[in-house]
Structures are given as structure tokens and as C-alpha cells.
Amino acid sequence: MAARRSSLSSLPQYSSIGSYTILYLDKKGHALCARCASKPGAEIVRESTYDEGPAIECDGCGKKIKSSYGVAVSARPVSKKR
């Protein structure tokens, strides 16, 4: 599925319904933010919402891409009460 650009030739960082974070992948498997994915020459092969997990660093600019819901509760360390 090819990423769709708006009339301003930029890709959205968030979905239009629900404002979920959108993550873009290029043909080399690099994770890109919307700004880097919108640059001329970027060959985006996949886009999907990034719902849960730690922040991912954009392979283009280094910006942190936060997931929509953050880290899953089961993945967080459990504090031990004494």
C-alpha cells in the first residue's frame, strides 16, 4: 500500500479518526516520521498506526515517535513492595 500524500505534499503524523500515531516504513525497513517520509525520494512501502510500545527513533532525523497508547502494562517493570 503506497502512502497517500495530501494536496500540500506532506504525510500526516496522526490518523484523521482517533489521532493514532502513524509510522512509515521505507523499502529498507527504516522507521520514519511523517516529515521524513514526506521528503522527495522517500520510498514508503508501508504505513500503519503505531499503537503500543516504547518510543521509536526516526531513522531519518532521530525524532522520537511515540506510540498512541505508550508501553503495554505487561511490559512495564513490576515494583515490589516490601
Order of alpha helices (4+ residues) and beta strands (2+ residues): beta-beta-alpha-beta-beta-beta
